[in-house]
């Protein structure tokens, strides 16, 4: 037996969680929502809907669209979204560590 | 903003969680799976399927069928299931306490 769990942030519905985090992380790495969605096997239209829902619930923009220029545009993660990601990374590390510990405390000797 | 979460026990799939706990708790109180299911707005057939899946994944019986007698039969929670419920109650209290604390630590001052 083992523990199963999901954690997320709520604000009038699910505002942020592992899926949104992973999407933003890949946007940060690829500078492209298109590539980020593709890497996750997600339709581009779905990725945009996810970003839109996230921004509405968080109350700020998480992606900035760079238009034209030498590199031909692309997407950037906003500084406020990066800050949220920093908090979320530490929050997730703590939840994992602590939930594993609580599970072992109560179910470690379970037969 | 606030934290959202779900926790459960896994053993080749979801084996036990808040829904199964609540169902068994009501069986314990009403001595009847029929009444327990009804109180939760759940079809009796669905309650039986849930019990079956739970028993298969946990590897032991959680409900004992009392047949006939003065009270006309009914359902009882097995001692092993009650023991699991005891562990689960403490496990859930701890997860709630600790997850609320971790949320406040990382997102308490979030603007």
Backbone of each chain as ProteinMPNN parsed JSONL, in Angstrom:
{"seq_chain_A": "XXXXXXXXXXXXXXXXXXXXXXXXXXXXXXXXXXXXXXXXXXXXXXXXXXXXXXXXXXXXXXXXXXXXXXXXXXXXXXXXXXXXXXXXXXXXXXXXXXXXXXXXXXXXXXX", "coords_chain_A": {"N_chain_A": [[0.854, -1.199, 0.0], [0.367, 2.33, -0.553], [0.615, 5.951, -0.291], [-1.603, 8.131, -2.014], [-1.979, 11.247, -3.647], [-3.143, 14.575, -4.457], [-2.343, 17.951, -4.833], [-3.236, 21.412, -4.951], [-3.715, 24.9, -5.88], [-6.367, 26.994, -4.97], [-8.757, 29.356, -6.18], [-11.648, 30.517, -6.435], [-12.185, 28.091, -7.817], [-9.948, 25.645, -9.376], [-6.832, 27.072, -9.467], [-4.065, 26.848, -9.812], [-1.613, 24.321, -10.296], [0.087, 21.117, -10.545], [-0.012, 20.524, -13.347], [-0.432, 23.095, -14.707], [1.924, 24.268, -13.681], [3.934, 22.698, -14.888], [3.473, 23.264, -17.567], [4.057, 26.039, -17.704], [6.736, 25.943, -16.968], [7.867, 24.633, -19.13], [7.322, 26.495, -21.115], [8.995, 28.47, -20.298], [11.44, 27.248, -20.771], [11.403, 26.713, -23.523], [10.58, 29.024, -24.717], [8.164, 29.173, -25.986], [4.751, 28.695, -26.295], [3.521, 27.014, -27.957], [5.44, 24.979, -28.488], [5.758, 24.083, -25.866], [3.203, 23.05, -25.249], [3.078, 21.017, -27.136], [5.166, 19.314, -26.315], [3.978, 18.329, -24.042], [2.001, 16.814, -25.058], [-0.375, 18.115, -25.52], [-3.154, 19.808, -26.928], [-2.732, 22.847, -28.751], [-4.764, 24.743, -28.589], [-5.995, 23.931, -26.248], [-4.006, 24.443, -24.423], [-3.947, 27.241, -24.517], [-6.49, 27.792, -23.492], [-6.152, 26.803, -20.925], [-4.158, 28.531, -19.941], [-5.608, 30.921, -20.045], [-7.705, 30.438, -18.197], [-6.212, 30.099, -15.896], [-4.991, 32.638, -15.609], [-7.236, 34.207, -15.189], [-8.191, 33.215, -12.751], [-6.006, 33.569, -11.077], [-5.613, 36.253, -11.277], [-3.676, 37.719, -12.54], [-1.37, 38.195, -15.335], [0.253, 35.402, -16.808], [1.715, 34.728, -18.949], [3.636, 36.315, -21.455], [3.445, 37.749, -24.546], [5.796, 37.87, -26.986], [6.259, 39.859, -29.731], [7.275, 39.514, -33.1], [10.52, 40.77, -34.098], [14.031, 39.822, -34.011], [14.131, 37.093, -33.36], [11.676, 36.277, -34.137], [9.408, 36.396, -32.488], [7.492, 34.833, -29.792], [6.863, 33.204, -26.572], [6.941, 34.337, -23.207], [7.42, 33.698, -19.725], [5.848, 35.561, -17.238], [7.328, 37.837, -14.776], [5.887, 37.781, -12.344], [4.556, 35.374, -12.507], [6.742, 33.673, -12.487], [7.617, 34.085, -9.915], [5.478, 33.019, -8.472], [5.849, 30.383, -9.305], [8.284, 29.796, -8.052], [7.517, 29.833, -5.336], [5.678, 27.767, -5.47], [7.255, 25.559, -6.162], [8.764, 25.127, -3.811], [6.702, 24.702, -2.016], [5.589, 22.312, -3.07], [7.742, 20.535, -2.728], [7.83, 20.436, 0.048], [5.218, 19.428, 0.628], [5.351, 16.864, -0.468], [7.421, 15.655, 1.034], [6.39, 15.764, 3.659], [3.876, 14.484, 3.469], [4.595, 11.892, 2.76], [5.901, 11.2, 5.078], [3.833, 11.361, 7.026], [2.189, 9.37, 6.054], [3.827, 7.087, 6.47], [3.978, 7.177, 9.242], [1.332, 6.54, 10.061], [0.572, 4.33, 8.543], [2.765, 2.789, 8.117], [3.372, 0.398, 9.643], [1.261, -1.123, 8.866], [-0.524, -4.08, 8.18]], "CA_chain_A": [[0.0, 0.0, 0.0], [1.096, 3.588, -0.531], [-0.251, 7.124, -0.281], [-1.851, 8.846, -3.266], [-2.493, 12.596, -3.34], [-3.053, 15.706, -5.376], [-2.486, 19.253, -4.169], [-3.328, 22.519, -5.908], [-4.125, 26.18, -5.3], [-7.724, 27.349, -5.38], [-9.269, 30.717, -6.09], [-12.862, 30.338, -7.246], [-11.878, 26.96, -8.696], [-8.523, 25.327, -9.419], [-6.104, 28.196, -10.059], [-2.687, 26.479, -10.157], [-1.248, 22.997, -9.81], [1.223, 20.495, -11.229], [-0.138, 20.665, -14.805], [-0.07, 24.472, -15.056], [3.348, 24.499, -13.387], [4.754, 22.044, -15.913], [3.302, 24.012, -18.816], [4.833, 27.284, -17.619], [8.15, 25.558, -16.92], [8.287, 24.332, -20.504], [7.309, 27.771, -21.859], [10.224, 29.138, -19.871], [12.588, 26.581, -21.397], [11.332, 26.709, -24.99], [10.103, 30.346, -25.162], [7.076, 28.949, -26.947], [3.616, 27.941, -25.756], [3.268, 25.979, -28.95], [6.346, 23.845, -28.211], [5.466, 23.584, -24.513], [2.003, 22.219, -25.336], [3.422, 19.83, -27.925], [5.967, 18.435, -25.444], [3.096, 17.693, -23.066], [0.95, 16.087, -25.763], [-1.597, 18.883, -25.304], [-3.512, 20.649, -28.077], [-2.373, 24.26, -28.569], [-5.987, 25.442, -28.159], [-6.23, 23.586, -24.847], [-2.982, 25.166, -23.65], [-4.399, 28.632, -24.393], [-7.63, 27.825, -22.554], [-5.59, 26.592, -19.589], [-3.504, 29.792, -19.57], [-6.668, 31.908, -19.823], [-8.402, 30.118, -16.939], [-5.223, 30.34, -14.846], [-4.833, 34.091, -15.443], [-8.475, 34.74, -14.63], [-8.303, 32.843, -11.338], [-4.886, 34.142, -10.318], [-5.758, 37.707, -11.284], [-2.55, 38.389, -13.226], [-0.911, 37.507, -16.544], [1.361, 34.464, -16.559], [2.493, 34.63, -20.187], [3.798, 37.553, -22.195], [3.658, 37.414, -25.948], [6.823, 38.699, -27.645], [5.882, 39.872, -31.148], [8.288, 39.845, -34.111], [11.922, 40.886, -33.674], [15.007, 38.941, -34.654], [13.82, 35.681, -33.126], [10.348, 35.949, -34.669], [8.378, 36.313, -31.448], [7.524, 33.71, -28.849], [6.179, 33.455, -25.302], [7.756, 34.409, -21.995], [6.725, 33.635, -18.442], [5.959, 36.872, -16.579], [8.052, 37.781, -13.5], [4.981, 37.403, -11.253], [4.312, 33.922, -12.633], [7.983, 33.001, -12.038], [7.611, 34.174, -8.448], [4.515, 31.993, -8.054], [6.492, 29.079, -9.538], [9.276, 29.601, -6.974], [6.779, 29.444, -4.128], [5.04, 26.476, -5.711], [8.299, 24.516, -6.113], [9.083, 24.827, -2.405], [5.453, 24.162, -1.468], [5.476, 20.923, -3.525], [8.78, 19.734, -2.058], [7.377, 20.237, 1.432], [4.048, 18.546, 0.703], [5.801, 15.49, -0.739], [8.198, 15.171, 2.177], [5.549, 15.652, 4.836], [2.822, 13.477, 3.272], [5.242, 10.581, 2.841], [6.185, 10.972, 6.5], [2.559, 11.098, 7.712], [1.747, 8.039, 5.628], [4.635, 6.075, 7.18], [3.601, 7.22, 10.659], [0.043, 5.892, 10.323], [0.373, 3.083, 7.812], [4.016, 2.075, 7.947], [3.33, -0.97, 10.17], [-0.022, -1.747, 8.483], [-0.438, -5.401, 7.506]], "C_chain_A": [[0.889, 1.249, 0.0], [0.106, 4.746, -0.545], [-0.423, 7.637, -1.715], [-2.345, 10.233, -2.901], [-2.351, 13.539, -4.519], [-3.176, 16.968, -4.535], [-2.556, 20.33, -5.248], [-3.692, 23.794, -5.161], [-5.501, 26.541, -5.84], [-7.989, 28.84, -5.248], [-10.501, 30.77, -6.996], [-12.668, 29.221, -8.26], [-10.382, 26.708, -8.695], [-7.77, 26.436, -10.152], [-4.704, 27.799, -10.519], [-2.376, 25.117, -9.547], [-0.121, 22.427, -10.648], [1.169, 20.658, -12.752], [0.227, 22.068, -15.271], [1.411, 24.779, -14.793], [4.223, 23.927, -14.491], [4.667, 22.795, -17.242], [4.137, 25.295, -18.801], [6.34, 27.007, -17.629], [8.676, 25.294, -18.341], [8.248, 25.572, -21.392], [8.608, 28.506, -21.562], [11.441, 28.553, -20.603], [12.594, 26.734, -22.924], [10.994, 28.089, -25.574], [8.948, 30.214, -26.14], [5.958, 28.132, -26.306], [3.292, 26.784, -26.695], [4.138, 24.739, -28.666], [6.053, 23.219, -26.846], [4.271, 22.631, -24.545], [2.323, 20.914, -26.049], [4.198, 18.82, -27.077], [5.087, 17.679, -24.436], [1.974, 16.898, -23.729], [-0.401, 16.772, -25.636], [-1.882, 19.724, -26.548], [-3.191, 22.104, -27.747], [-3.581, 25.041, -28.045], [-6.281, 25.162, -26.678], [-5.243, 24.337, -23.948], [-3.407, 26.625, -23.457], [-5.566, 28.755, -23.427], [-7.15, 27.694, -21.114], [-4.933, 27.885, -19.079], [-4.559, 30.854, -19.229], [-7.38, 31.702, -18.49], [-7.504, 30.438, -15.747], [-5.113, 31.841, -14.562], [-6.066, 34.713, -14.801], [-8.546, 34.455, -13.127], [-7.185, 33.425, -10.482], [-4.996, 35.668, -10.26], [-4.561, 38.442, -11.872], [-2.121, 37.57, -14.438], [0.264, 36.587, -16.224], [2.246, 34.33, -17.799], [2.473, 35.962, -20.914], [4.161, 37.167, -23.617], [4.666, 38.392, -26.533], [6.481, 38.691, -29.125], [7.078, 40.255, -32.013], [9.708, 39.893, -33.572], [12.774, 39.834, -34.359], [14.604, 37.463, -34.544], [12.413, 35.29, -33.592], [9.292, 35.72, -33.61], [8.52, 35.091, -30.571], [6.846, 34.098, -27.562], [7.16, 33.438, -24.133], [6.863, 34.254, -20.772], [6.923, 34.983, -17.753], [6.712, 36.742, -15.246], [7.141, 37.345, -12.341], [4.659, 35.9, -11.301], [5.545, 33.147, -12.175], [8.053, 32.989, -10.519], [6.652, 33.126, -7.868], [5.136, 30.6, -8.2], [7.538, 28.782, -8.46], [8.587, 29.125, -5.698], [6.222, 28.033, -4.29], [6.049, 25.338, -5.638], [8.628, 24.128, -4.672], [7.893, 24.198, -1.692], [5.317, 22.678, -1.82], [6.513, 20.022, -2.865], [8.345, 19.421, -0.638], [6.192, 19.277, 1.509], [4.473, 17.097, 0.491], [6.478, 14.884, 0.49], [7.279, 14.846, 3.354], [4.463, 14.584, 4.665], [3.411, 12.075, 3.313], [5.486, 10.201, 4.304], [4.903, 10.62, 7.274], [2.033, 9.716, 7.324], [2.497, 6.95, 6.407], [4.26, 6.007, 8.647], [2.33, 6.397, 10.918], [-0.129, 4.532, 9.652], [1.659, 2.287, 7.576], [3.938, 0.631, 8.438], [2.064, -1.716, 9.768], [0.192, -3.062, 7.745], [-1.731, -5.666, 6.749]], "O_chain_A": [[2.017, 1.221, 0.491], [-1.088, 4.554, -0.778], [0.505, 7.577, -2.522], [-3.075, 10.377, -1.92], [-1.557, 13.326, -5.436], [-4.011, 17.045, -3.634], [-1.996, 20.169, -6.332], [-3.945, 23.769, -3.957], [-5.76, 26.406, -7.036], [-7.507, 29.495, -4.324], [-10.386, 31.041, -8.191], [-12.96, 29.4, -9.443], [-9.624, 27.464, -8.086], [-8.042, 26.707, -11.321], [-4.2, 28.343, -11.501], [-2.81, 24.798, -8.44], [0.55, 23.157, -11.377], [2.199, 20.904, -13.381], [1.095, 22.229, -16.129], [2.062, 25.462, -15.583], [5.143, 24.589, -14.971], [5.664, 22.942, -17.949], [4.838, 25.6, -19.767], [7.115, 27.753, -18.229], [9.789, 25.689, -18.69], [9.048, 25.693, -22.319], [9.234, 29.084, -22.45], [12.351, 29.282, -20.999], [13.652, 26.868, -23.538], [11.108, 28.297, -26.782], [8.778, 31.054, -27.024], [6.184, 27.018, -25.833], [2.847, 25.719, -26.267], [3.643, 23.613, -28.612], [6.092, 22.0, -26.685], [4.307, 21.552, -23.955], [1.895, 19.84, -25.624], [3.921, 17.621, -27.118], [5.398, 16.558, -24.032], [1.097, 16.369, -23.046], [-1.443, 16.116, -25.64], [-0.966, 20.283, -27.15], [-3.355, 22.542, -26.609], [-3.444, 25.895, -27.169], [-6.753, 26.037, -25.952], [-5.595, 24.801, -22.863], [-3.249, 27.183, -22.371], [-5.634, 29.698, -22.639], [-7.649, 28.361, -20.208], [-5.131, 28.279, -17.93], [-4.419, 31.589, -18.252], [-7.628, 32.653, -17.749], [-7.955, 30.968, -14.731], [-5.14, 32.26, -13.405], [-5.962, 35.624, -13.98], [-8.907, 35.324, -12.333], [-7.388, 33.736, -9.309], [-4.529, 36.294, -9.31], [-4.444, 39.658, -11.719], [-2.467, 36.394, -14.555], [1.16, 36.952, -15.462], [3.386, 33.875, -17.709], [1.45, 36.643, -20.983], [5.065, 36.366, -23.853], [4.422, 39.598, -26.572], [6.416, 37.62, -29.728], [7.804, 41.199, -31.702], [10.055, 39.124, -32.675], [12.289, 39.058, -35.183], [14.722, 36.696, -35.5], [12.003, 34.137, -33.464], [8.372, 34.928, -33.814], [9.539, 34.401, -30.6], [6.306, 35.199, -27.453], [8.085, 32.626, -24.086], [5.693, 34.635, -20.791], [8.044, 35.49, -17.692], [6.733, 35.665, -14.652], [7.583, 36.615, -11.453], [4.512, 35.25, -10.266], [5.422, 32.093, -11.55], [8.491, 32.012, -9.912], [6.976, 32.439, -6.899], [4.971, 29.745, -7.33], [7.661, 27.643, -8.01], [9.008, 28.156, -5.066], [6.286, 27.215, -3.373], [5.74, 24.269, -5.113], [8.755, 22.946, -4.353], [8.046, 23.289, -0.876], [4.966, 21.872, -0.959], [6.212, 18.89, -2.488], [8.473, 18.288, -0.174], [6.168, 18.4, 2.372], [4.004, 16.202, 1.195], [6.161, 13.776, 0.923], [7.385, 13.782, 3.964], [4.16, 13.857, 5.611], [2.785, 11.16, 3.849], [5.305, 9.052, 4.708], [4.897, 9.69, 8.08], [1.499, 8.987, 8.16], [1.89, 6.017, 6.933], [4.222, 4.928, 9.237], [2.267, 5.644, 11.889], [-0.882, 3.686, 10.134], [1.645, 1.246, 6.92], [4.384, -0.277, 7.737], [1.809, -2.814, 10.261], [0.987, -3.144, 6.808], [-1.872, -6.712, 6.116]]}, "seq_chain_B": "XXXXXXXXXXXXXXXXXXXXXXXXXXXXXXXXXXXXXXXXXXXXXXXXXXXXXXXXXXXXXXXXXXXXXXXXXXXXXXXXXXXXXXXXXXXXXXXXXXXXXXXXXXXXXXX", "coords_chain_B": {"N_chain_B": [[-6.819, 33.197, -1.991], [-6.452, 29.638, -1.581], [-5.472, 26.395, -0.274], [-6.021, 23.381, -2.114], [-6.772, 19.929, -1.927], [-6.488, 16.346, -2.268], [-6.323, 13.245, -0.661], [-5.453, 9.79, -0.543], [-5.45, 6.155, -0.213], [-3.407, 3.883, -1.937], [-3.385, 0.823, -3.752], [-2.586, -0.981, -6.181], [-4.249, 0.811, -7.65], [-6.866, 3.129, -6.566], [-7.504, 2.466, -3.262], [-8.61, 3.156, -0.799], [-10.286, 5.935, 0.679], [-11.674, 9.22, 1.335], [-14.397, 8.992, 0.488], [-15.004, 6.108, 0.527], [-14.422, 5.812, 3.294], [-16.438, 7.374, 4.477], [-18.707, 6.005, 3.65], [-18.396, 3.478, 4.959], [-18.44, 4.368, 7.596], [-21.067, 5.225, 7.825], [-22.377, 2.825, 7.433], [-21.641, 1.567, 9.732], [-23.013, 3.123, 11.593], [-25.693, 2.845, 10.821], [-26.092, 0.163, 10.462], [-26.61, -0.859, 7.98], [-26.053, -1.253, 4.589], [-27.65, -0.405, 2.611], [-29.113, 1.765, 3.727], [-26.931, 3.41, 4.324], [-25.901, 3.991, 1.775], [-28.063, 5.337, 0.688], [-28.227, 7.605, 2.325], [-25.998, 8.926, 1.408], [-26.731, 9.6, -1.08], [-26.242, 7.751, -3.023], [-26.446, 5.15, -5.443], [-27.612, 1.895, -4.566], [-26.498, -0.28, -5.916], [-24.144, 0.875, -6.821], [-22.85, 1.338, -4.439], [-22.348, -1.278, -3.613], [-20.585, -2.084, -5.639], [-18.482, -0.351, -5.068], [-17.733, -1.264, -2.523], [-16.91, -3.842, -3.226], [-14.698, -3.328, -4.935], [-13.026, -2.043, -3.168], [-12.536, -4.059, -1.249], [-11.205, -5.906, -2.821], [-8.865, -4.505, -3.497], [-7.816, -3.894, -0.996], [-7.527, -6.363, 0.077], [-8.927, -7.675, 2.052], [-12.068, -8.405, 3.763], [-14.487, -5.84, 4.21], [-17.047, -5.495, 4.946], [-19.584, -7.257, 6.66], [-22.127, -9.498, 6.272], [-25.031, -9.772, 7.994], [-27.296, -12.298, 8.46], [-30.817, -12.717, 8.63], [-32.385, -13.457, 11.813], [-33.516, -11.744, 14.83], [-33.516, -8.979, 14.273], [-33.704, -8.987, 11.583], [-31.487, -9.129, 9.862], [-28.752, -7.36, 8.175], [-25.924, -5.079, 7.764], [-22.543, -5.173, 8.842], [-19.542, -3.511, 9.843], [-16.382, -4.905, 9.396], [-13.984, -6.015, 11.922], [-11.315, -5.603, 11.061], [-11.634, -3.665, 9.088], [-12.578, -1.608, 10.689], [-10.295, -1.098, 12.132], [-8.611, -0.154, 10.125], [-10.052, 2.165, 9.564], [-9.681, 3.578, 11.955], [-6.904, 4.147, 11.797], [-6.972, 5.637, 9.472], [-8.54, 7.852, 10.192], [-6.823, 9.233, 11.958], [-4.681, 9.686, 10.284], [-5.911, 11.375, 8.362], [-6.533, 13.611, 9.959], [-3.967, 14.498, 10.594], [-2.927, 15.033, 7.973], [-4.556, 17.159, 7.155], [-3.954, 19.155, 9.074], [-1.208, 19.548, 8.686], [-0.974, 20.15, 5.937], [-2.409, 22.539, 5.74], [-0.724, 24.11, 7.242], [1.69, 24.066, 5.76], [0.783, 25.304, 3.469], [0.24, 27.903, 4.454], [2.823, 28.627, 5.172], [4.161, 28.878, 2.7], [2.471, 30.378, 1.059], [1.119, 32.155, 2.61], [1.887, 34.955, 2.832], [1.399, 35.707, 0.25], [0.608, 37.931, -2.358]], "CA_chain_B": [[-6.329, 31.892, -2.45], [-6.348, 28.631, -0.529], [-4.97, 25.102, -0.767], [-6.965, 22.313, -2.403], [-6.05, 18.657, -1.966], [-7.143, 15.053, -2.055], [-5.388, 12.18, -0.285], [-6.1, 8.473, -0.521], [-4.515, 5.03, -0.118], [-3.338, 3.141, -3.191], [-2.862, -0.539, -3.828], [-3.054, -1.298, -7.54], [-5.401, 1.686, -7.869], [-7.367, 3.728, -5.324], [-7.99, 1.396, -2.386], [-9.381, 3.718, 0.299], [-10.202, 7.395, 0.75], [-12.753, 9.87, 2.079], [-15.703, 8.432, 0.104], [-15.131, 4.804, 1.181], [-14.467, 5.986, 4.737], [-17.763, 7.878, 4.841], [-19.673, 4.911, 3.442], [-18.248, 2.509, 6.059], [-18.863, 5.056, 8.824], [-22.532, 5.213, 7.853], [-22.792, 1.43, 7.627], [-21.432, 1.336, 11.16], [-24.057, 3.825, 12.34], [-27.053, 2.425, 10.454], [-26.094, -1.301, 10.302], [-27.252, -1.16, 6.703], [-25.414, -0.637, 3.419], [-28.744, 0.233, 1.881], [-29.353, 3.095, 4.318], [-25.692, 4.19, 4.189], [-25.837, 4.474, 0.394], [-29.157, 6.291, 0.512], [-27.833, 8.847, 3.004], [-24.975, 9.599, 0.599], [-27.273, 9.843, -2.417], [-25.535, 6.824, -3.905], [-27.251, 3.964, -5.781], [-27.218, 0.704, -3.802], [-25.606, -1.077, -6.776], [-22.838, 1.539, -6.857], [-22.25, 1.111, -3.122], [-21.814, -2.643, -3.624], [-19.394, -2.094, -6.505], [-17.426, 0.338, -4.331], [-17.295, -2.194, -1.477], [-16.193, -4.927, -3.898], [-13.412, -2.826, -5.419], [-12.251, -1.76, -1.957], [-12.112, -5.336, -0.656], [-10.228, -6.508, -3.727], [-7.588, -3.777, -3.406], [-7.276, -3.969, 0.36], [-7.175, -7.759, 0.347], [-9.716, -8.261, 3.147], [-13.479, -8.002, 3.751], [-14.768, -4.662, 5.033], [-18.444, -5.585, 5.385], [-20.052, -8.589, 7.022], [-23.578, -9.529, 6.088], [-25.741, -10.514, 9.045], [-28.529, -12.778, 7.829], [-31.963, -13.098, 9.461], [-32.359, -13.116, 13.233], [-34.587, -10.885, 15.332], [-33.511, -7.669, 13.622], [-33.896, -9.142, 10.145], [-30.261, -8.994, 9.085], [-28.119, -6.039, 8.062], [-24.493, -5.089, 7.457], [-21.619, -4.734, 9.883], [-18.167, -3.241, 9.438], [-15.514, -5.925, 10.012], [-12.988, -5.451, 12.844], [-10.129, -5.132, 10.331], [-12.002, -2.403, 8.439], [-12.646, -0.589, 11.742], [-8.908, -0.768, 12.456], [-8.172, 0.72, 9.03], [-10.728, 3.46, 9.759], [-8.97, 4.268, 13.044], [-5.651, 4.679, 11.243], [-7.301, 6.641, 8.468], [-9.002, 9.062, 10.889], [-5.657, 9.962, 12.47], [-3.947, 10.078, 9.079], [-6.588, 12.53, 7.769], [-6.358, 14.764, 10.842], [-2.592, 14.964, 10.397], [-2.727, 15.638, 6.647], [-5.222, 18.467, 7.143], [-3.204, 20.089, 9.913], [0.106, 19.816, 8.105], [-1.095, 20.814, 4.633], [-2.792, 23.935, 5.991], [0.475, 24.786, 7.749], [2.616, 24.24, 4.632], [0.221, 26.334, 2.593], [0.467, 29.221, 5.073], [4.26, 28.904, 5.127], [4.613, 29.281, 1.364], [1.564, 31.298, 0.367], [0.472, 33.057, 3.566], [2.086, 36.366, 2.524], [1.252, 35.908, -1.207], [-0.343, 38.988, -2.793]], "C_chain_B": [[-6.294, 30.911, -1.274], [-5.847, 27.318, -1.142], [-6.162, 24.185, -1.077], [-6.178, 21.01, -2.403], [-6.986, 17.468, -1.823], [-6.044, 14.082, -1.642], [-6.146, 10.862, -0.268], [-5.027, 7.398, -0.348], [-4.566, 4.24, -1.423], [-2.816, 1.728, -2.993], [-3.372, -1.112, -5.158], [-4.306, -0.497, -7.887], [-5.869, 2.245, -6.534], [-8.016, 2.65, -4.466], [-8.897, 1.938, -1.285], [-9.202, 5.223, 0.33], [-11.42, 7.942, 1.473], [-14.131, 9.275, 1.765], [-15.934, 7.067, 0.743], [-15.215, 4.905, 2.702], [-15.877, 6.394, 5.172], [-18.826, 6.784, 4.699], [-19.614, 3.898, 4.598], [-18.731, 3.099, 7.386], [-20.394, 5.016, 8.954], [-23.096, 3.792, 7.982], [-22.712, 1.101, 9.116], [-22.574, 1.942, 11.988], [-25.453, 3.261, 12.077], [-27.21, 0.902, 10.401], [-26.726, -1.716, 8.976], [-26.525, -0.458, 5.56], [-26.454, 0.106, 2.602], [-28.981, 1.651, 2.4], [-28.13, 3.992, 4.157], [-25.609, 4.81, 2.796], [-26.874, 5.574, 0.178], [-28.802, 7.658, 1.128], [-26.814, 9.642, 2.187], [-25.47, 9.899, -0.816], [-26.634, 8.943, -3.461], [-26.443, 5.618, -4.196], [-26.693, 2.766, -5.0], [-26.239, -0.145, -4.607], [-24.212, -0.459, -6.833], [-22.099, 1.311, -5.532], [-21.632, -0.296, -3.068], [-20.559, -2.762, -4.486], [-18.204, -1.462, -5.788], [-16.845, -0.578, -3.252], [-16.451, -3.319, -2.097], [-14.801, -4.515, -4.34], [-12.46, -2.593, -4.238], [-11.691, -3.057, -1.368], [-11.045, -6.008, -1.504], [-8.855, -5.831, -3.568], [-6.965, -3.843, -2.028], [-6.86, -5.406, 0.709], [-7.886, -8.34, 1.562], [-11.159, -7.736, 3.069], [-13.695, -6.798, 4.666], [-16.193, -4.693, 5.575], [-18.835, -7.046, 5.597], [-21.576, -8.554, 6.959], [-24.189, -10.393, 7.189], [-27.041, -10.992, 8.442], [-29.579, -13.138, 8.868], [-31.844, -12.637, 10.902], [-33.468, -12.134, 13.572], [-34.686, -9.572, 14.545], [-33.622, -7.766, 12.1], [-32.667, -8.885, 9.31], [-29.736, -7.573, 9.023], [-26.645, -6.182, 7.799], [-23.677, -4.536, 8.61], [-20.263, -4.436, 9.256], [-17.28, -4.268, 10.139], [-14.493, -5.266, 10.951], [-11.752, -4.915, 12.105], [-10.413, -3.813, 9.614], [-12.077, -1.285, 9.47], [-11.236, -0.141, 12.134], [-8.331, 0.169, 11.382], [-8.772, 2.113, 9.191], [-10.069, 4.264, 10.882], [-7.697, 4.919, 12.542], [-5.956, 5.841, 10.295], [-7.76, 7.959, 9.115], [-7.822, 9.901, 11.377], [-4.814, 10.503, 11.321], [-4.563, 11.346, 8.465], [-6.45, 13.774, 8.643], [-4.975, 15.361, 10.647], [-2.402, 15.635, 9.037], [-3.365, 17.024, 6.611], [-4.388, 19.52, 7.869], [-1.931, 20.532, 9.209], [0.005, 20.528, 6.754], [-1.524, 22.271, 4.792], [-1.566, 24.744, 6.43], [1.473, 25.062, 6.608], [2.091, 25.308, 3.673], [0.516, 27.727, 3.165], [1.933, 29.608, 4.998], [4.656, 29.476, 3.768], [3.739, 30.327, 0.69], [0.824, 32.239, 1.309], [0.655, 34.518, 3.167], [1.895, 36.675, 1.028], [0.226, 37.0, -1.504], [-0.698, 38.747, -4.247]], "O_chain_B": [[-6.127, 31.311, -0.121], [-5.805, 27.16, -2.362], [-7.179, 24.216, -0.383], [-5.026, 20.989, -2.837], [-8.108, 17.579, -1.329], [-4.954, 14.098, -2.213], [-7.349, 10.833, -0.006], [-3.834, 7.702, -0.337], [-5.645, 3.963, -1.947], [-1.928, 1.477, -2.178], [-4.472, -1.662, -5.224], [-5.299, -1.053, -8.357], [-5.335, 1.881, -5.486], [-8.968, 1.997, -4.894], [-9.846, 1.267, -0.878], [-8.12, 5.736, 0.048], [-12.124, 7.197, 2.154], [-14.94, 9.077, 2.671], [-16.938, 6.87, 1.427], [-15.981, 4.178, 3.334], [-16.436, 5.831, 6.114], [-19.726, 6.663, 5.531], [-20.646, 3.51, 5.144], [-19.354, 2.409, 8.193], [-20.937, 4.804, 10.038], [-24.158, 3.589, 8.569], [-23.592, 0.448, 9.678], [-23.035, 1.343, 12.96], [-26.29, 3.202, 12.978], [-28.33, 0.4, 10.306], [-27.305, -2.797, 8.867], [-26.393, 0.766, 5.552], [-26.16, 1.126, 1.979], [-29.043, 2.608, 1.628], [-28.262, 5.186, 3.886], [-25.292, 5.99, 2.646], [-26.591, 6.603, -0.436], [-29.044, 8.709, 0.535], [-26.768, 10.87, 2.26], [-24.713, 10.396, -1.65], [-26.5, 9.316, -4.626], [-27.127, 5.124, -3.299], [-25.486, 2.639, -4.8], [-25.269, -0.67, -4.061], [-23.213, -1.177, -6.886], [-20.884, 1.116, -5.511], [-20.533, -0.479, -2.543], [-19.601, -3.444, -4.122], [-17.077, -1.95, -5.874], [-15.628, -0.66, -3.083], [-15.411, -3.695, -1.556], [-13.836, -5.255, -4.148], [-11.27, -2.9, -4.301], [-10.51, -3.134, -1.03], [-10.102, -6.602, -0.982], [-7.823, -6.501, -3.512], [-5.741, -3.847, -1.891], [-5.965, -5.629, 1.525], [-7.49, -9.396, 2.056], [-11.429, -6.745, 2.391], [-13.147, -6.744, 5.767], [-16.511, -4.003, 6.544], [-18.468, -7.933, 4.826], [-22.216, -7.673, 7.533], [-23.9, -11.584, 7.299], [-27.825, -10.177, 7.954], [-29.274, -13.786, 9.869], [-31.283, -11.579, 11.189], [-34.256, -11.743, 12.712], [-35.776, -9.116, 14.199], [-33.633, -6.748, 11.409], [-32.782, -8.463, 8.159], [-30.218, -6.69, 9.732], [-26.154, -7.297, 7.625], [-24.063, -3.566, 9.263], [-19.887, -5.044, 8.253], [-17.411, -4.479, 11.345], [-14.176, -4.088, 10.789], [-11.205, -3.881, 12.49], [-9.543, -2.944, 9.538], [-11.694, -0.15, 9.186], [-11.004, 1.032, 12.429], [-7.655, 1.15, 11.693], [-8.092, 3.118, 8.984], [-9.916, 5.481, 10.774], [-7.433, 6.09, 12.817], [-5.292, 6.877, 10.316], [-7.412, 9.042, 8.645], [-7.816, 11.123, 11.23], [-4.303, 11.622, 11.375], [-3.844, 12.273, 8.093], [-6.27, 14.875, 8.123], [-4.823, 16.579, 10.547], [-1.781, 16.694, 8.955], [-2.768, 17.965, 6.088], [-4.15, 20.614, 7.358], [-1.617, 21.721, 9.141], [0.81, 21.412, 6.459], [-1.053, 23.141, 4.059], [-1.395, 25.9, 6.043], [2.026, 26.157, 6.51], [2.856, 26.11, 3.137], [0.981, 28.615, 2.45], [2.261, 30.776, 4.787], [5.404, 30.451, 3.698], [4.215, 31.081, -0.158], [-0.005, 33.033, 0.867], [-0.322, 35.267, 3.159], [2.195, 37.785, 0.588], [-0.881, 36.99, -0.967], [-1.477, 39.504, -4.825]]}, "name": "protein", "num_of_chains": 2, "seq": "XXXXXXXXXXXXXXXXXXXXXXXXXXXXXXXXXXXXXXXXXXXXXXXXXXXXXXXXXXXXXXXXXXXXXXXXXXXXXXXXXXXXXXXXXXXXXXXXXXXXXXXXXXXXXXXXXXXXXXXXXXXXXXXXXXXXXXXXXXXXXXXXXXXXXXXXXXXXXXXXXXXXXXXXXXXXXXXXXXXXXXXXXXXXXXXXXXXXXXXXXXXXXXXXXXXXXXXXXXXXXX"}
